[in-house]
Amino acid sequence: MSWIFGLGRQQPQQPDTTSLEQARERQIQSLHKHNHPPAVNVIQVSRHVDYRVEFKSGSQQLRLMIQLPSEFPRIRPFIRVDPPVSHPWIDSQMNVVGCRALNEFKMHSDLGKVVHEIVTEFQRSPPQPSHSPFQPYPPHQQHPPHQQLPPHQQRPPLPPHSQPYPMPGYPPQPRLPMPAPAAPGNQVHPHPTRPAPAPPPPTQRRSSQFTYNAPAIPTNFAELRDMSIEELGELSTKPEKILEFIENLPAVKKLHDDRAELNSEIEDQAKINLEKEPEIQEKVEKLTEQHEILSTVKRSFEDHQQQHLALCQQYSNETVLTNLSVEVQKIDEESETVAEGFLSGELDVDEFVKQYTDKRKVYHCRKAKEEKLQKTVQRQW
């Protein structure tokens, strides 16, 4: 009978997950996607709250303890390193504070890529074991007690040999004693028995789209060998002289040239983007029009769905059975009223037989339909 009267009783629907829970689930899936065994192992400690990322850095095994706040990903995650190590990206509490992508984490950031960047940095530059004890912040605390500035906002300290005079914003460095004055015209040469240290390899500054090889920072300056005592004295006493000396260094000149080249590339890309603005605006208008059509169709669908549910409820087996039971009781009472009228003398025999017979036929017909429909409903349950 369900194919005649409708779908029957509607099943209760499960509540939908919120958009924040869906975003949290996508971030956790990204964590597993971008960090997979055997190089990196992601372990779930507490579902949707705590995760542990294990990997090998150099000769030691490290673990990243990831804590997701209740409002994540609206609020950035907190990542701690275990065991205690020493690295520019790690503070005294073993919290990761040097990763720019982590410090600038937003709603649409990618947790898997952020963790992968941290793991890559620790594998490229392994942290040194630290034997100094540290006290991690308690579990109930939602954030570390002390947050440092992101690395792009910090000012890197200069090496001691490049600071002959105090500079604002940097801690004062102890000044080395000046060598004994030499005869005029003589020149200062480095110590003959002390080998010059090799320059460090060029550092790489990474962004989301390219890798920039920064010029190597020299540990000694060959230009100083050809300078007299008077010129060296001017460098140590006149800030403009040392600034001029720094500006003429090959590494600094290359840095300025690279910056100019990057500015030119950025301007070219900006022009390309501006040329695409009409096309993008046209697509936005089309998308807006399609969205309006979708909204209209959606409202129409919801109205028809409400009508469909109302009709299904009106012609369901339970509703039909209830109405049929009411009509059976009604016709039974009408037949009893006819019988009482005959007994009280209000109806003659012929009229009584005609009315009573008709009403009892209707009663038995409806009663049979009621019993049959009731069995059908019971089988459905």
Salt bridges, closest charged atoms under 4 A:
GLU25 OE1 - HIS48 NE2 2.74
GLU54 OE2 - ARG52 NE 2.99
GLU71 OE1 - ARG74 NH1 3.71
ASP82 OD2 - ARG63 NH2 2.45
GLU104 OE2 - ARG100 NE 3.16
GLU104 OE2 - HIS152 NE2 3.35
GLU121 OE2 - HIS87 NE2 3.56
GLU121 OE1 - ARG124 NH2 2.79
GLU247 OE1 - HIS256 NE2 2.88
ASP258 OD2 - LYS254 NZ 2.95
GLU282 OE2 - LYS286 NZ 3.64
GLU327 OE1 - ARG366 NH1 3.45
ASP332 OD1 - ARG360 NH1 2.84
GLU334 OE1 - LYS359 NZ 3.15
ASP358 OD2 - LYS354 NZ 3.87
GLU370 OE1 - LYS367 NZ 3.50
